[in-house]
Amino acid sequence: MLVPLANWNNPAKRRLEAIRAAHERSLEGLLELLEAHLVLKGRKRATLSPRTLENYRLAVRDFLAWAWSDTQSLEILKATSDDLDRYIADLQLQGGHLQNSEGQRLKPGSIATYVAGVRAFYRALEWAGAAVLPQVHSPHDPTPPEERRPALPQGLYQKLLGHLAGGEPQTYRDRLAVRLMAEAGLRISELVNLWVEDIHLQERLLLIRSGKGGKQRSVPLSRSMVQELEGWLKLRLAHAVAGERALLINLGGRKASGQAMTDKTLRKILNRHYRALGFPERYYGAHMLRHTAGTRFYKKSRDLHATARLLGHTNINTSAIYAKMDLEGLFEIVDGLEE
């Protein structure tokens, strides 16, 4: 993350730069201000995840595309809560405003992400003394969280593991990635940032150096996971470029072969496997695998404190959703009614 601090260190110059960027409709200048504020003043500061920054930048680009459209032409430094409410209504009815997203309906969760990005943008403008943060709230999503973000049913999970049972290096790597998320409960950001030295096989632990919120935690590994990791570490030696520390690496004839994987690459690979197996779209994505782990943890232990500890949740109420995600348990109840 590179932030040109010279433009934003001095409060007086910061205000002039922000006003100039707004009047000249300088997208890059305004995005630079957003990044500077997030890194210097945001809750996570310099530990802000690249994905969060990417999402906020996308939100601001979409908002400015709407604000500066031929039919809108909003003066962004004087925007009110009514203006932002109109933007949200437009997102709900028309979808995104960028060239590759026009007319696409957005889910409530996506709209909430856009609103969070616009809020962050106006906090940055307020920090610069160029605007005031309007009061705005995301629309309520009536769908309960356990329906929005389901866990993968056990039958489909076994089908996925069977699909990844081959011995080719790519297949072995993908199976390991799936298991570390669906059985050890790693987030995809934690997984792609794992280094080889974070794996402690003798102790059956792996170390998450920087989890969500910058928290560090140790994750216990099953015996079969240790065996899987031992096999991958041997395979990895033949493919990793010199000095590469990442556990998961790209494989194949591409330029980045042997180098660390990105979360974007891994997401594409996972969705490709889901499509090959004909999974329903509600089971696409990487975070669904972490929900699968949370459901498994809770079903085995019936202990929210243990589930929270394994997943790295500070508040056990965050883990309570996994009690509701246990579809297998609901099927057992429904089938039991017929006995």
C-alpha positions, 0 to 999 in steps of 0.5 A: 500500500503506497500512500503519497503522504506529502499531499495530505500531511499538512492540514491546510494543504490537505483541504486545498488538495481535496477541494481541488480534486473534487472540483476537477473531478480527479478520481485518482486524487480522491481515491488517494485521499481515501487511502491516506485517511484509511491508513493514517486514521482508520480503525485498522490503519496500516494493517487494513486488508488489501481486499477492504481497500479494493472494495472501498475504492470500488464503492467510491468509483461507483458513487462518483460515476453516479454523482457525475453522470449526465443526468445527476451532476451532484456537487459532492462536497455539499452532498446531504443525507437525502442525496446519499439516500437517492444513491442507495435507492438507485443501487437498489433499483438500477444496480451499479453504475460502472461500465461492467456492472450497469443494470446488474441487481445488487444483493443487500450485502453488496449495497451495504459494502458500497455504503460503507465505502461511501461513508469512509470517503466522506470521513476522509473528506471531513478529515480534510476539512472539505465536507461533512459526513452525511448521516446514512444507513444501509437498507435492512436485509430481511434474510437471516444471516444463516440463509445468506451465508450457508455452510456446505452440506456434508454430502456436497463437501465429501463430493468436493473432496472426492473431486480433488482426490487426484495426486497432481500438484494443482489438485493436491494444493486445491484440496489442502486449501479447501480443507484448511478453510472447511476444517481448520476454519481459516479465512481466505486472507489468512490462508494466502498469507500463511508462510511455511514457517507458520506451520508447526507440524510437531505441535500440530499447530499453525500460526495465524500472524495477522487475522481479522482485526490484526489478531494473532491466533494458533489453530490446532490441526487434526492428524489427517491435516498434518499428513496432508500438509506434510505431503504438500510441503514435499511437493511444494519444494519442486515448484516454489521459486527461491526465497518464496515463503508462502505456503500456497503457490501458483502452479503452471506455466504462467509468469507467477508460477512458483510465487504466492497465490492471491486470494483473487486467484484462489477464489477463481479456482474454487468457483471453477471446482464448484461449477464443475460439480454443478453446485448451487450458486448459494454455495459458491465462494471461499467464506462458505468453507469457513462457515462449513468449519464453524458448523462442524465445530459447533455440531461436534462440541455444542460449545460456543466458547470452543467454536469461538476460540477455534475460529478466532472470534472475540465475541461468542455471539458471533459464533452463535450463527453456526448453531442455526447453520446446522442443516444436517441437524434439522434434517435429522429432526425432520426425518425423525418425525416420520419414524 
